[in-house]
Amino acid sequence: MATISNTPADTGSASPAPPSFESALRELEGIVAAMEAGQMPLQDALDAYQRGVALLRQCQETLTAAEQQIRILDAGGLHDFDPQAGGEAES
C-alpha cells in the first residue's frame, strides 16, 4: 500500500528539529481554524488532526518542562517580593 508522503515524518534520523513552542502553537491554531471552517476533505482533515495531536503533545511537553524548571528555581530560594521588608538583607 502507498504511504502518505506529504506529512512530516514522526521518526527517522533525518527529521528536522521540532518547531519552537510559539511556532508549534501558531501551526496548531491554524489547523484548528481550518478544521472549524469545515471545508476540508476527509483525508486532509484526518491528516490535519494527526498533525494537531503531535503539535499539542509537543506544546504540552514544552510547558511541562518549563513548569519543572520553575519548580526547581523556586526550590532554590526564590521568594515572593515583600515591599514592606524594604532594604532588609536576605537570610
QUIVENJO-V886773 format. One record per backbone hydrogen bond with DSSP energy under -0.5 kcal/mol. CO is the residue of the C=O (numbers start at 1). NH is the residue of the N-H. If there is no record, write none. Layout:
co=CO nh=NH
co=CO nh=NH
//
This chain:
co=3 nh=5
co=12 nh=15
co=20 nh=24
co=21 nh=25
co=22 nh=26
co=23 nh=27
co=24 nh=28
co=25 nh=29
co=26 nh=30
co=27 nh=31
co=28 nh=32
co=29 nh=33
co=30 nh=34
co=31 nh=35
co=32 nh=36
co=33 nh=37
co=34 nh=38
co=34 nh=39
co=35 nh=38
co=41 nh=45
co=42 nh=46
co=43 nh=47
co=44 nh=48
co=45 nh=49
co=46 nh=50
co=47 nh=51
co=48 nh=52
co=49 nh=53
co=50 nh=54
co=51 nh=55
co=52 nh=56
co=53 nh=57
co=54 nh=58
co=55 nh=59
co=56 nh=60
co=57 nh=61
co=58 nh=62
co=59 nh=63
co=60 nh=64
co=61 nh=65
co=62 nh=66
co=63 nh=67
co=64 nh=68
co=65 nh=69
co=66 nh=70
co=67 nh=71
co=68 nh=72
co=69 nh=73
co=70 nh=74
co=71 nh=75
co=72 nh=76
co=73 nh=78
co=74 nh=77
co=81 nh=83
co=82 nh=85
co=83 nh=86
co=85 nh=88
//
